[in-house]
Amino acid sequence: MAGYYGYGYAPQQQYNVPTGQDLAALGSARLSSELQQEESFINQRRALYDNLRQSEEAEAAAAQQLYQNQQSCEVATANAQEQARRAHAAEQIYARALEEYRQADAAAKASAAAAAEAKAIFDRAAHAFAKAEEVMKTEVSAAEKTAAAAREAETALNQAAAVEAQTASTLGQLQQSAALAPVYQPRYY
């Protein structure tokens, strides 16, 4: 195969190939036809080698791009997996926080209800205390008045007892004096 130098290698030496006009001038039409075919074949081979070299360069660039894209995909996939793991952990934390919030809210509502009930009980107790205090003051005042009346009655009783004792003593003395006194007996003549 004339003109085949192998892939990617430049020819070692350039031969000066005579053109078709030179050969026609020499009178060899057949040789001229073979040379034209040979030139055509060599030109086709050169074009093929150029296309092959360009294709290999494009394939190497595509392989490099594929490698870069593969690396980018692996990094993006790892990042997505890490982010998915973090999102899952965040969802778990959110679920626990939501449950704690619900429990705290229920406890707060229960505490608020208990506080409202305790306030109502306190208000009733305060009202009952105020009423009991008012009744107590009234009753204490009435008891003090009754005690004063009782003291006055006791004083009157003591005075009446003393008067009665005095009167009884006087009566007893009079009765005794009357019994000891001479009795008047009229004399009948």
Protein Blocks (a to p, Z undefined) as FASTA:
>chain_A
ZZiabehiacfbdcddddfklmmmnopaklmmmmmmmmmmmmmmmmmmmmmmmmmmmmmm
mmmmmmmmmmmmmmmmmmmmmmmmmmmmmmmmmmmmmmmmmmmmmmmmmmmmmmmmmmmm
mmmmmmmmmmmmmmmmmmmmmmmmmmmmmmmmmmmmmmmmmmmmmmmmmmmmmmmmmmmp
ccdddddZZ
